[in-house]
Amino acid sequence: MAVYLSLIVWDSAFSEVAIIKILFAGVSPALITVLEPLLQSASDMISVSDGRDALDTFCTEPVDLILMDIDLPVISGLEVAGKIRVIEVMQEMPWTPIVILTPPDSLENPVTVIQAGADDLVSQTAPEDVLKAKILAMVRTSTVRRQLETANGTLNNILNSVSEGVHVLDMRGVIIAENAASMIMFGWEEADNLVGRPGHKTIHHHHADNSIFPVEDCPIHAVLSDGQYRHVQEDVFWRRDNTSFPVEYKCAPLRDNAGNMYGVTVVFRDISERKKAEQHILYLTQHCPLTDLPNRVLFGDRLKQAILNAKRSRTKFALLFVDIDGFKPVNDRHGHAVGDMLLQRIGKRMKQCLRESDTIARIGGDEFVAILPAVNEAEDAVSIAEKLRQSIEEPFAVENCILGVSASIGVAIYPDDGLDEKTLQVNADHAMYQAKSHGGNAVVLNEAGIAGKCASSARP
C-alpha cells in the first residue's frame, strides 16, 4: 500500500511550521502511526498498490520526501528510486530525498542503495527514535532545499528584472550564471548555451579594432588574480554572431563567509546609444552647422596631422586659403537667408572638386581653407586651386536668383612655406591677400615658392 500525504511538520530547529509533502510507498499503517507525533495534520491521502503507481504519483504530484519499502511489487523500491532520479534530470525537477525501508535482518548493502538513487536506508524494525531521527533529518533537508529554491528564485527574479547584464565566472574564468538581459545582449537564446563556456574566449576575445585581446590583459581575469574591484568605463564585448558592442562594466570578486574568493561577478551595460550621442556631440563641435564642413577646430587638428604625416613620409602638402569675392553685396541685397544658402552651395561645390583625402573647411564668414596632402609639386597645388576658382566662378541658382561670386585663393606649400601650422597659415593668408590685391578671382602661390605666380587675372 502507498499513501500520499500533504503534511504539516513542526521542527524546533526552524522558527515556523514547515508544510511539506511526503510520499509513503509500501509503508505499513502501523509504521505511519509511529510517525504521527512528527506529523501534526494531513490531507490529500492517495493510496496506490505498487511501484508503478508510486512513480505515476510522483510524476503528477512532485513531493518533498519519499519513504519507500525496498520490496515494492511490480517495480522494486530501488528501481523506483533510480527512475525518479532520471525523471528529475530529464524534466529539470528539484532533487527529492528518498529513504528506503528494508526488512528485518536485511543484508542489503548501503552502498548499493545509495548508488541506486536513494539517500538513506533504515530497517522497518529500527527503534522508533532512530526512525524518527532519520525522517526528521530528511524533513530538515527538504525544508532547507525549499528555502534555498525560494531564495534562488527571488534572486533570479531580481537579476532578470534589471536592465544591466550580469554574468558570473568561477575561478577558472568559466561562465556559471547569466541573467536575461545578458542573454539578450549576447544573442544567446538560453542560458544553458552560454553557461559552461570560457568567458574570455566567448565574449571578450578581441579589442574594438579586432586585434586579439590577450587573456592576461583582461581586467576581469585580473580580478580573478588579485581579488580587486575594477570599473571599466569603455570596452567591447562580442555577441554570438561575432559582432561587437561597446560596454561599460564593473567586476567584483565573490567571496564566501570565510572570505575565500570563489569567482567574479560582472555587471555591464550596452553604451551604444551613449557612444552615438558622444559622437554626435563631437561632430557638432567639429563641424560648421551651416555648411556641415569641418570648422576651425577640426581644421586645426587636420593641419597638425598633415604636418606629422608629411614629416614622417618626407612628402609635401598644400594649404589653400579661400576668400569669396563679392559675397557681402549678395548678402546685403538678398538677405542673410539667401547668403546662407549661397555659402552652403559654395561649400558643396568645392567639396565636389576635391579628393576624399583632401579637407575643405569653413573657418568663418566667407572664408574657407583646404588641405591637399601628397602634393608632388607646387604647380599641382596651383592647378587644383584653379579648379576650385573656376568652379566658384560659375553662377549659383538660389531662391530664383542667379548669383555670381568668385574666389581669391592663396597657396602655401609644406615644407617650402613653413614647418609649423602658424607659419603655413600666415603665408597662405598672405598669398590670398595678394590675390585680392590683383582684383580678386585669382590664385596666388606664396612668394617663398614660385614667387608671386598668379594663375588667373582679376575679373574685368
Residue pairs with C-beta under 8 A, 6 or more apart in sequence:
1 26
1 27
1 28
1 29
1 47
1 48
1 49
2 23
2 24
2 25
2 26
2 27
2 46
2 47
2 48
2 49
2 50
2 53
2 54
2 57
3 24
3 27
3 32
3 45
3 46
3 47
4 21
4 23
4 24
4 44
4 45
4 46
4 47
4 48
4 57
4 61
4 63
5 21
5 22
5 23
5 24
5 39
5 42
5 43
5 44
5 45
6 19
6 21
6 42
6 43
6 44
7 19
7 20
7 21
7 22
7 39
7 40
7 41
7 42
8 17
8 18
8 19
8 39
8 40
8 41
8 42
9 17
9 18
9 19
9 20
9 38
9 39
9 40
9 139
9 143
10 17
10 18
10 40
11 18
11 136
11 139
11 140
11 143
13 140
14 140
14 143
17 40
18 139
18 143
18 146
20 64
20 65
20 139
20 142
20 143
20 146
21 61
21 62
21 63
21 64
21 65
22 39
22 63
22 64
22 65
22 66
22 67
23 54
23 57
23 58
23 63
23 65
23 66
23 67
23 68
24 32
24 67
24 68
25 48
25 51
25 54
25 66
25 67
25 68
25 69
25 72
25 77
25 80
26 54
26 68
26 69
26 71
26 72
26 77
26 101
27 67
27 68
27 69
27 101
28 124
31 101
31 124
31 131
34 128
34 131
34 132
35 131
35 132
35 135
37 132
38 132
38 135
38 136
38 139
46 57
46 61
48 54
48 56
48 57
49 73
50 72
50 73
50 74
50 75
51 72
51 73
51 74
51 75
51 76
51 77
51 79
51 80
52 74
52 75
54 68
54 72
54 75
54 80
55 75
55 80
55 83
55 84
55 87
58 66
58 84
58 87
58 96
59 87
62 93
62 94
62 96
63 96
64 96
64 97
64 142
64 143
64 145
64 146
65 96
65 97
65 99
65 135
65 138
65 139
65 142
66 81
66 84
66 96
66 97
66 98
66 99
67 99
67 101
67 135
68 77
68 80
68 81
68 98
68 99
68 100
68 101
69 77
69 100
69 101
69 124
70 76
70 77
70 78
70 100
70 101
70 102
70 103
70 106
70 108
70 113
70 121
71 77
71 103
72 80
75 83
77 100
77 101
77 118
78 100
78 112
78 113
78 116
78 117
78 118
79 116
81 98
81 100
81 116
81 117
81 118
82 116
82 117
84 96
84 98
84 117
85 117
87 93
88 94
88 95
88 96
94 145
94 149
95 145
96 142
97 119
97 120
97 138
97 141
97 142
98 117
98 118
98 119
98 120
99 118
99 119
99 120
99 121
99 122
99 134
99 135
99 138
100 113
100 118
100 120
100 121
100 122
101 121
101 122
101 123
101 124
102 108
102 121
102 122
102 123
102 124
103 123
103 124
104 123
104 124
104 125
106 123
108 121
110 121
113 121
119 138
120 134
120 137
120 138
122 130
122 131
122 134
156 179
159 166
159 179
159 180
160 179
160 180
160 181
162 179
162 181
163 181
163 269
164 181
164 267
164 268
164 269
165 178
165 179
165 181
165 182
165 185
165 186
165 266
165 267
165 268
165 269
165 270
166 177
166 178
166 179
166 181
166 182
166 265
166 266
166 267
166 268
167 175
167 177
167 178
167 179
167 182
167 194
167 199
167 265
167 266
168 175
168 176
168 177
168 178
168 254
168 263
168 264
168 265
168 266
169 175
169 176
169 199
169 220
169 224
169 263
169 264
169 265
169 266
170 176
170 262
170 263
171 224
171 261
171 262
171 263
172 198
173 198
173 199
173 200
173 215
173 220
173 221
173 224
174 196
174 197
174 198
174 199
175 194
175 195
175 196
175 197
175 198
175 199
175 202
176 195
176 196
176 263
177 191
177 195
178 186
178 188
178 191
178 194
178 195
182 268
183 189
183 190
183 191
183 194
185 237
185 239
185 245
185 270
186 194
186 203
186 237
186 239
186 240
187 239
187 240
187 241
188 194
188 240
194 202
199 220
200 213
200 215
200 218
200 220
200 221
201 215
202 238
203 237
203 238
204 213
204 218
204 220
204 235
204 237
204 238
205 212
205 213
205 238
206 212
206 213
206 236
206 238
206 244
207 213
207 236
208 235
208 236
208 244
208 246
215 221
219 230
219 232
219 235
219 251
220 230
220 251
220 264
220 266
222 228
222 230
223 229
223 230
223 251
223 252
223 253
223 264
224 253
224 261
224 263
224 264
227 253
227 261
228 253
229 250
229 251
229 252
229 253
230 250
230 251
231 249
231 250
232 248
232 249
232 250
232 251
233 248
234 246
234 247
234 248
234 271
235 246
235 247
235 248
235 249
236 244
236 245
236 246
236 247
237 244
237 245
237 247
237 268
238 244
239 245
245 270
245 272
246 270
246 271
246 272
246 275
247 268
247 269
247 270
247 271
248 268
248 269
248 271
249 266
249 267
249 268
249 269
250 266
250 267
250 268
251 264
251 265
251 266
251 267
252 264
252 265
253 261
253 263
253 264
254 261
254 262
254 263
254 264
254 265
255 261
255 262
256 262
285 297
286 294
286 295
286 297
286 298
286 301
287 293
287 294
287 295
287 298
288 294
288 295
288 347
288 361
288 362
290 340
290 343
290 344
290 362
291 343
291 344
291 347
291 348
291 362
292 347
293 347
293 351
293 360
293 361
293 362
293 368
294 302
294 359
294 360
294 361
294 362
295 361
295 362
295 363
296 361
296 363
296 364
298 361
299 359
299 361
299 363
299 369
299 371
300 421
302 359
302 361
302 371
303 319
303 371
303 421
303 424
303 425
304 421
306 317
306 371
306 373
306 414
307 414
307 419
307 420
307 421
307 424
309 315
309 317
309 373
310 316
310 317
310 373
310 414
310 415
311 415
315 373
315 374
316 374
316 375
316 376
316 377
316 413
316 414
316 415
316 416
317 371
317 372
317 373
317 374
317 375
317 413
317 414
318 370
318 371
318 372
318 375
318 378
318 380
318 381
318 384
318 385
318 411
318 412
318 413
318 414
319 369
319 370
319 371
319 372
319 411
319 412
319 413
319 414
319 417
319 424
319 425
319 428
320 369
320 370
320 371
320 372
320 381
320 384
320 385
320 388
320 409
320 410
320 411
320 428
321 367
321 368
321 369
321 409
321 410
321 412
321 425
321 428
321 429
321 431
321 432
322 350
322 367
322 368
322 369
322 370
322 388
322 392
322 407
322 408
322 409
322 432
323 366
323 367
323 368
323 407
323 408
323 409
323 432
323 435
323 436
324 343
324 346
324 366
324 367
324 368
324 392
324 405
324 406
324 407
325 405
325 406
325 407
325 408
325 436
325 440
325 441
325 459
326 404
326 405
326 406
326 440
327 339
327 342
327 343
327 366
327 405
328 366
330 338
330 339
330 342
330 403
330 405
331 338
331 339
331 342
334 398
334 399
334 401
334 403
337 399
338 398
338 399
338 401
338 403
341 398
341 399
342 396
342 398
342 403
342 405
343 362
343 366
345 396
345 398
346 368
346 392
346 396
346 405
347 360
347 362
347 368
349 391
349 392
349 394
350 360
350 368
350 370
350 388
350 391
350 392
351 360
352 391
353 384
353 387
353 388
353 391
354 360
354 370
354 372
354 384
354 388
355 372
357 373
357 374
358 370
358 371
358 372
358 373
359 370
359 371
360 368
360 369
360 370
361 368
361 369
361 370
362 368
363 369
369 428
370 388
372 381
372 384
375 381
375 384
375 413
378 411
378 413
378 416
378 445
378 449
378 450
379 450
381 411
381 413
381 445
382 411
382 443
382 445
382 450
382 453
382 455
385 409
385 411
385 443
385 455
386 443
386 455
386 456
388 407
388 409
389 406
389 407
389 409
389 441
389 442
389 443
389 455
389 456
392 405
392 406
392 407
393 404
393 405
393 406
393 407
393 441
395 402
395 403
395 404
396 402
396 403
396 404
396 405
397 403
406 440
406 441
406 459
407 440
407 441
408 432
408 433
408 435
408 436
408 440
408 441
408 442
408 444
409 432
409 435
409 442
409 443
409 444
410 427
410 428
410 429
410 430
410 431
410 432
410 433
410 434
410 435
410 444
410 446
411 428
411 431
411 443
411 444
411 445
411 446
411 449
412 418
412 424
412 425
412 427
412 428
412 431
412 446
412 448
412 449
413 445
413 446
413 449
414 424
416 448
416 449
417 423
417 424
417 427
417 428
417 446
417 448
417 449
418 424
418 426
418 427
427 446
427 448
428 446
430 446
431 444
431 445
431 446
431 447
432 444
434 444
434 447
434 452
435 442
435 443
435 444
435 454
438 444
438 454
438 457
438 458
439 457
439 458
439 459
440 458
440 459
441 456
441 457
441 458
441 459
442 454
442 455
442 456
442 457
442 458
443 454
443 455
443 456
444 452
444 453
444 454
444 455
445 452
445 453
445 455
